[in-house]
């Protein structure tokens, strides 16, 4: 049993999962906006008495669909433009538990060739942090379109394999 800096007791899990299921509750794009209408007026505007939607039916709620999100072009061949690759350090706990596998990340490569908006797509929780820390430091030759460097979205797979079988 261990204690962290805030005094909470930390316990070692009896079993470590082999993977993480992809999240299905993640919204793509911004959430919908609420538009209200009705006769009651308050600080929240017409139809929103005292700034709170009423459940008694004196406010009409209409969902306005989210604005479309424009993503940069996606590239699956950016590995050929990789000019600086830092190999991730294998986490000690992952070595002790013999955890291996892939961490899949999504990133935007900027016009300058740096990594932005790095997000985890999938991977074992013991391996994710090491992959993120390494990939943040990777550098690419910028993607050029019509003679101009452009941002490009890419997917990066980091493989963690223990030697000695």
LINPE-V948307 format. One record per pair of residues at least 6 apart in sequence whose ideal C-beta (glycine too) atoms are under 8 Angstrom apart, sorted by sequence separation. I is the first residue (numbers start at 0). J is the second residue. D is the distance in whole Angstrom. If there is no record, write none. Layout:
BEGIN
i:I j:J d:D
i:I j:J d:D
END
This chain:
BEGIN
i:2 j:8 d:6
i:3 j:9 d:6
i:39 j:45 d:7
i:40 j:46 d:8
i:41 j:47 d:6
i:43 j:49 d:7
i:46 j:52 d:8
i:47 j:53 d:8
i:52 j:58 d:5
i:92 j:98 d:8
i:93 j:99 d:8
i:108 j:114 d:7
i:109 j:115 d:6
i:142 j:148 d:7
i:143 j:149 d:7
i:1 j:8 d:7
i:2 j:9 d:7
i:38 j:45 d:7
i:39 j:46 d:6
i:41 j:48 d:4
i:42 j:49 d:6
i:43 j:50 d:4
i:107 j:114 d:7
i:108 j:115 d:8
i:141 j:148 d:4
i:142 j:149 d:6
i:0 j:8 d:6
i:1 j:9 d:4
i:35 j:43 d:8
i:37 j:45 d:6
i:38 j:46 d:7
i:39 j:47 d:7
i:40 j:48 d:8
i:41 j:49 d:5
i:42 j:50 d:5
i:43 j:51 d:7
i:52 j:60 d:6
i:106 j:114 d:5
i:107 j:115 d:5
i:119 j:127 d:6
i:122 j:130 d:7
i:141 j:149 d:8
i:142 j:150 d:8
i:0 j:9 d:7
i:1 j:10 d:8
i:35 j:44 d:7
i:36 j:45 d:7
i:37 j:46 d:3
i:39 j:48 d:4
i:41 j:50 d:6
i:43 j:52 d:8
i:48 j:57 d:7
i:106 j:115 d:7
i:107 j:116 d:5
i:142 j:151 d:4
i:0 j:10 d:6
i:1 j:11 d:8
i:35 j:45 d:7
i:36 j:46 d:5
i:37 j:47 d:8
i:48 j:58 d:7
i:106 j:116 d:6
i:35 j:46 d:4
i:46 j:57 d:7
i:47 j:58 d:6
i:105 j:116 d:8
i:106 j:117 d:5
i:35 j:47 d:5
i:46 j:58 d:4
i:105 j:117 d:8
i:106 j:118 d:7
i:119 j:131 d:7
i:46 j:59 d:6
i:104 j:117 d:6
i:105 j:118 d:5
i:39 j:53 d:7
i:104 j:118 d:7
i:117 j:131 d:6
i:104 j:119 d:6
i:105 j:120 d:5
i:103 j:119 d:8
i:104 j:120 d:6
i:35 j:52 d:7
i:102 j:119 d:7
i:103 j:120 d:4
i:117 j:134 d:6
i:39 j:57 d:5
i:103 j:121 d:5
i:104 j:122 d:8
i:117 j:135 d:6
i:137 j:155 d:8
i:33 j:52 d:8
i:38 j:57 d:7
i:39 j:58 d:7
i:102 j:121 d:7
i:103 j:122 d:6
i:37 j:57 d:5
i:101 j:121 d:8
i:102 j:122 d:3
i:114 j:134 d:6
i:37 j:58 d:4
i:101 j:122 d:6
i:102 j:123 d:7
i:114 j:135 d:6
i:134 j:155 d:6
i:36 j:58 d:7
i:37 j:59 d:6
i:100 j:122 d:7
i:114 j:136 d:8
i:35 j:58 d:5
i:36 j:59 d:5
i:100 j:123 d:5
i:114 j:137 d:6
i:134 j:157 d:7
i:35 j:59 d:7
i:102 j:126 d:5
i:133 j:157 d:7
i:35 j:60 d:6
i:36 j:61 d:7
i:98 j:123 d:6
i:102 j:127 d:6
i:113 j:138 d:6
i:34 j:60 d:8
i:35 j:61 d:8
i:100 j:126 d:6
i:104 j:130 d:6
i:112 j:138 d:5
i:113 j:139 d:8
i:33 j:60 d:6
i:34 j:61 d:5
i:98 j:125 d:5
i:104 j:131 d:7
i:112 j:139 d:4
i:130 j:157 d:4
i:33 j:61 d:8
i:34 j:62 d:8
i:80 j:108 d:8
i:98 j:126 d:7
i:102 j:130 d:4
i:106 j:134 d:7
i:112 j:140 d:6
i:33 j:62 d:7
i:34 j:63 d:5
i:96 j:125 d:7
i:112 j:141 d:5
i:130 j:159 d:8
i:32 j:62 d:8
i:33 j:63 d:8
i:82 j:112 d:7
i:93 j:123 d:7
i:104 j:134 d:6
i:111 j:141 d:7
i:129 j:159 d:8
i:31 j:62 d:5
i:32 j:63 d:5
i:77 j:108 d:6
i:108 j:139 d:5
i:110 j:141 d:6
i:126 j:157 d:8
i:31 j:63 d:6
i:80 j:112 d:8
i:93 j:125 d:4
i:109 j:141 d:8
i:31 j:64 d:6
i:32 j:65 d:8
i:92 j:125 d:6
i:93 j:126 d:6
i:108 j:141 d:7
i:126 j:159 d:5
i:31 j:65 d:5
i:74 j:108 d:8
i:108 j:142 d:7
i:120 j:154 d:7
i:30 j:65 d:7
i:90 j:125 d:6
i:115 j:150 d:8
i:122 j:157 d:8
i:29 j:65 d:5
i:71 j:107 d:6
i:90 j:126 d:7
i:93 j:129 d:8
i:123 j:159 d:8
i:28 j:65 d:5
i:29 j:66 d:7
i:111 j:148 d:8
i:28 j:66 d:7
i:90 j:128 d:7
i:110 j:148 d:4
i:28 j:67 d:7
i:29 j:68 d:7
i:90 j:129 d:5
i:110 j:149 d:6
i:28 j:68 d:4
i:89 j:129 d:7
i:110 j:150 d:6
i:27 j:68 d:7
i:88 j:129 d:6
i:109 j:150 d:6
i:87 j:129 d:4
i:108 j:150 d:7
i:87 j:130 d:5
i:107 j:150 d:6
i:108 j:151 d:5
i:88 j:132 d:8
i:107 j:151 d:7
i:108 j:152 d:8
i:87 j:132 d:7
i:88 j:133 d:8
i:107 j:152 d:5
i:108 j:153 d:6
i:87 j:133 d:4
i:106 j:152 d:7
i:107 j:153 d:8
i:86 j:133 d:7
i:87 j:134 d:8
i:105 j:152 d:7
i:106 j:153 d:6
i:85 j:133 d:5
i:105 j:153 d:8
i:106 j:154 d:8
i:105 j:154 d:6
i:106 j:155 d:6
i:104 j:154 d:7
i:105 j:155 d:8
i:85 j:136 d:5
i:103 j:154 d:6
i:104 j:155 d:5
i:85 j:137 d:6
i:103 j:155 d:7
i:104 j:156 d:8
i:83 j:136 d:7
i:84 j:137 d:6
i:103 j:156 d:5
i:104 j:157 d:7
i:83 j:137 d:6
i:102 j:156 d:7
i:103 j:157 d:8
i:83 j:138 d:4
i:101 j:156 d:5
i:102 j:157 d:5
i:81 j:137 d:6
i:82 j:138 d:5
i:101 j:157 d:7
i:81 j:138 d:8
i:82 j:139 d:6
i:101 j:158 d:5
i:102 j:159 d:7
i:81 j:139 d:6
i:82 j:140 d:6
i:100 j:158 d:8
i:101 j:159 d:7
i:80 j:139 d:5
i:81 j:140 d:8
i:100 j:159 d:6
i:80 j:140 d:4
i:99 j:159 d:6
i:80 j:141 d:8
i:98 j:159 d:7
i:99 j:160 d:5
i:77 j:139 d:6
i:80 j:142 d:7
i:99 j:161 d:6
i:97 j:161 d:6
i:77 j:142 d:7
i:93 j:159 d:7
i:94 j:161 d:7
i:74 j:142 d:6
i:72 j:142 d:8
i:87 j:157 d:6
i:89 j:159 d:6
i:72 j:144 d:8
i:87 j:159 d:7
i:89 j:161 d:7
i:77 j:151 d:7
i:77 j:153 d:4
i:72 j:149 d:7
i:74 j:151 d:5
i:71 j:149 d:7
i:73 j:151 d:7
i:74 j:152 d:7
i:75 j:153 d:7
i:71 j:150 d:4
i:72 j:151 d:5
i:73 j:152 d:5
i:74 j:153 d:5
i:75 j:154 d:7
i:71 j:151 d:6
i:72 j:152 d:7
i:73 j:153 d:7
i:15 j:96 d:6
i:17 j:98 d:8
i:71 j:152 d:5
i:73 j:154 d:8
i:18 j:100 d:7
i:70 j:152 d:6
i:15 j:98 d:7
i:17 j:100 d:8
i:21 j:120 d:7
i:21 j:121 d:6
i:19 j:121 d:6
i:18 j:121 d:7
i:19 j:122 d:7
i:18 j:122 d:8
i:19 j:123 d:7
i:18 j:123 d:6
i:19 j:124 d:6
i:17 j:123 d:7
i:16 j:123 d:8
i:16 j:124 d:8
i:15 j:125 d:7
END
